[in-house]
Amino acid sequence: MKWRDSVELALQNLGGSTSLDRLYEEVRAIRVSNNDTTPKSLEAVVRKELEYNSSDSSNWQGDRDLFYSVHGIGMGVWGLRALISETPLAHDIELPETTGEAVRLEVTTNRIIRDTDMTKKVKALHNNECQMCGGFIELPNGQKYVEAHHIIPLGAPHNGPDTPDNIVVVCPNHHAMLDFGCITLSKSLLKNAVGHCISDASISYHNQAIFLSS
């Protein structure tokens, strides 16, 4: 098996994204089971394959774009690009003219609709499942649908940061509950994923400024 294929299969086995340490272990296990070589330089070879096959890296060979760096090169968490799913638009929402930017769409009220590359990657880290209940909406094509909730809201007067540590991946029901301050947030009750850590400041802000003020 080619090294590139070993890395791709390892990421699939690990749910689509993982830390380098876990990736090294899984690649080694795959290659041992296939009676392939496992040299002492295995870790360096894996990193080379990741960067040679990722447009995120300055070492990209310009051919296959298989992998992505979840938080940027050097942060130690990689994912399989094929498992980043595009969030489909509902039938009654027109396609926004801009991509990758926050857009206000008037339905019955104004809400910021955002699905950037960053939020897609965070959702992929959680296998597109709600961090609160593990749920999701299954679309007709079998794709899982969840949403990225900015814990400290982006809009005024909150002006929260658009960063992974201010995002929790949730099903639409829990998204609405958080938006309206119906429930509190607790790290101990959220499902964790390697490469995604929610800030204590965001949790505290929600519980004090959103939940208690509702």
C-alpha positions as CSV (number, residue, x, y, z in Angstrom):
1,M,0.0,0.0,0.0
2,K,1.3,3.5,-0.9
3,W,2.1,5.7,2.0
4,R,-0.5,8.2,0.8
5,D,-3.2,5.5,0.9
6,S,-2.1,4.4,4.4
7,V,-2.5,8.0,5.7
8,E,-5.9,8.4,4.0
9,L,-7.2,5.1,5.4
10,A,-5.9,5.9,8.9
11,L,-7.8,9.2,8.9
12,Q,-11.0,7.4,7.7
13,N,-10.6,4.9,10.5
14,L,-10.2,7.7,13.1
15,G,-13.3,9.5,12.0
16,G,-11.9,12.0,9.5
17,S,-9.6,14.1,11.7
18,T,-7.1,13.5,14.5
19,S,-3.9,14.5,16.2
20,L,-0.6,13.5,14.6
21,D,0.2,11.2,17.5
22,R,-2.9,9.1,16.9
23,L,-2.4,9.3,13.2
24,Y,1.1,7.8,13.5
25,E,-0.2,4.9,15.6
26,E,-3.0,4.1,13.2
27,V,-0.8,4.3,10.1
28,R,1.7,2.0,11.8
29,A,-1.1,-0.5,12.6
30,I,-2.4,-0.4,9.1
31,R,1.0,-1.0,7.5
32,V,1.9,-3.8,9.9
33,S,-1.4,-5.6,9.2
34,N,-0.6,-5.3,5.4
35,N,3.0,-6.5,5.9
36,D,4.2,-3.1,4.6
37,T,7.3,-1.4,5.7
38,T,7.3,0.6,9.0
39,P,10.7,2.4,9.1
40,K,12.0,4.4,12.0
41,S,11.3,7.5,9.9
42,L,7.5,6.7,9.8
43,E,6.5,9.9,11.5
44,A,8.5,12.0,9.1
45,V,7.1,10.1,6.1
46,V,3.5,10.6,7.3
47,R,4.1,14.4,7.7
48,K,5.6,14.5,4.2
49,E,2.5,12.8,2.8
50,L,0.2,15.1,4.6
51,E,1.9,18.2,3.3
52,Y,2.6,16.9,-0.2
53,N,-1.1,16.2,-0.6
54,S,-2.6,19.3,1.1
55,S,-3.2,22.7,-0.5
56,D,-2.9,24.1,3.0
57,S,0.9,23.5,2.9
58,S,3.6,25.4,1.0
59,N,5.0,21.9,0.1
60,W,1.8,20.9,-1.8
61,Q,2.7,19.1,-5.0
62,G,-0.3,20.6,-6.8
63,D,-1.9,17.3,-7.7
64,R,-4.0,15.6,-5.0
65,D,-5.6,17.7,-2.3
66,L,-6.5,15.0,0.1
67,F,-5.8,16.4,3.5
68,Y,-6.3,19.7,5.5
69,S,-4.7,21.2,8.5
70,V,-7.5,21.8,11.0
71,H,-6.0,24.7,12.8
72,G,-3.1,25.6,10.5
73,I,0.2,24.1,9.7
74,G,2.3,23.3,12.8
75,M,-0.7,22.9,15.1
76,G,-0.7,19.0,14.9
77,V,-4.2,18.2,13.9
78,W,-5.1,16.9,10.4
79,G,-8.2,15.9,8.6
80,L,-9.4,14.2,5.5
81,R,-10.8,16.8,3.1
82,A,-13.3,14.5,1.5
83,L,-15.2,14.3,4.8
84,I,-15.8,18.0,5.0
85,S,-19.4,18.3,3.9
86,E,-21.0,21.3,2.4
87,T,-24.0,22.5,4.3
88,P,-27.0,22.4,2.0
89,L,-29.4,25.3,1.8
90,A,-33.1,24.9,2.6
91,H,-35.4,25.1,-0.4
92,D,-36.9,28.4,0.8
93,I,-33.6,30.2,1.2
94,E,-31.9,31.8,-1.8
95,L,-28.2,31.2,-2.4
96,P,-26.3,34.2,-1.0
97,E,-24.2,36.2,-3.4
98,T,-21.1,36.0,-1.3
99,T,-19.3,32.9,0.0
100,G,-17.4,32.4,3.2
101,E,-18.8,35.7,4.7
102,A,-21.5,36.3,7.2
103,V,-24.8,37.1,5.3
104,R,-28.1,38.3,6.6
105,L,-31.1,36.6,5.1
106,E,-34.6,37.8,5.9
107,V,-36.9,35.0,6.6
108,T,-39.1,35.9,9.6
109,T,-36.3,37.6,11.5
110,N,-32.7,38.5,10.7
111,R,-30.1,35.9,11.7
112,I,-26.5,35.6,10.7
113,I,-26.0,32.7,8.4
114,R,-22.4,31.5,8.3
115,D,-20.8,28.4,7.1
116,T,-17.1,29.1,6.5
117,D,-14.3,26.7,5.9
118,M,-13.5,27.0,9.6
119,T,-16.9,26.1,10.8
120,K,-17.1,23.2,8.3
121,K,-13.8,21.9,9.7
122,V,-15.0,22.1,13.3
123,K,-18.2,20.2,12.4
124,A,-16.1,17.6,10.7
125,L,-14.1,17.1,13.9
126,H,-17.3,16.1,15.6
127,N,-18.4,13.8,12.7
128,N,-21.3,16.3,12.1
129,E,-23.0,15.3,15.3
130,C,-24.4,17.6,18.1
131,Q,-22.0,18.1,21.0
132,M,-24.9,18.2,23.4
133,C,-27.0,15.2,22.4
134,G,-25.2,13.4,19.5
135,G,-28.1,14.1,17.2
136,F,-28.3,15.5,13.7
137,I,-30.8,15.7,10.8
138,E,-30.3,13.0,8.2
139,L,-30.9,14.5,4.8
140,P,-32.3,12.5,1.8
141,N,-28.8,11.9,0.5
142,G,-27.7,10.4,3.9
143,Q,-25.7,13.5,4.8
144,K,-25.7,14.6,8.4
145,Y,-26.9,18.1,9.1
146,V,-25.8,20.1,12.1
147,E,-25.1,23.7,12.8
148,A,-22.2,25.8,14.3
149,H,-23.3,28.0,17.1
150,H,-21.2,31.0,18.1
151,I,-21.4,31.0,21.9
152,I,-20.7,34.6,22.2
153,P,-22.9,35.9,19.3
154,L,-21.1,37.6,16.4
155,G,-23.5,40.5,16.1
156,A,-23.9,43.6,18.2
157,P,-24.0,44.2,21.1
158,H,-22.0,41.0,21.8
159,N,-19.5,41.1,19.0
160,G,-18.1,37.6,19.7
161,P,-15.0,36.2,18.0
162,D,-15.3,34.0,14.9
163,T,-12.9,31.4,16.2
164,P,-13.1,27.7,16.9
165,D,-13.0,28.2,20.7
166,N,-16.2,30.2,20.5
167,I,-18.1,27.6,18.5
168,V,-20.2,24.6,19.7
169,V,-21.5,22.1,17.1
170,V,-25.2,21.5,17.7
171,C,-28.4,20.1,16.2
172,P,-31.0,22.7,15.1
173,N,-33.1,22.2,18.3
174,H,-30.2,22.9,20.7
175,H,-29.1,25.8,18.4
176,A,-32.4,27.5,18.9
177,M,-32.3,26.8,22.7
178,L,-28.9,28.4,22.9
179,D,-29.9,31.3,20.8
180,F,-32.9,32.1,23.0
181,G,-31.1,31.5,26.2
182,C,-33.2,28.5,27.2
183,I,-30.4,26.4,28.5
184,T,-26.9,26.7,30.1
185,L,-23.7,25.4,28.7
186,S,-21.3,23.1,30.6
187,K,-18.0,21.7,29.3
188,S,-18.5,18.6,31.3
189,L,-21.7,17.8,29.4
190,L,-20.3,18.5,25.9
191,K,-18.9,15.8,23.7
192,N,-15.2,16.4,23.0
193,A,-13.1,16.0,19.9
194,V,-9.4,16.1,19.5
195,G,-8.4,19.5,18.0
196,H,-11.4,21.5,19.3
197,C,-11.5,23.2,22.7
198,I,-14.2,25.7,23.7
199,S,-13.0,28.6,25.8
200,D,-14.1,29.0,29.4
201,A,-14.7,32.7,28.7
202,S,-17.3,31.8,26.0
203,I,-19.1,29.3,28.3
204,S,-19.2,31.9,31.1
205,Y,-20.5,34.6,28.8
206,H,-23.3,32.5,27.5
207,N,-24.4,31.5,31.0
208,Q,-24.2,35.0,32.4
209,A,-25.1,37.2,29.5
210,I,-27.4,35.0,27.4
211,F,-29.1,32.5,29.8
212,L,-29.5,34.7,32.8
213,S,-30.7,37.7,30.9
214,S,-33.4,35.8,29.0
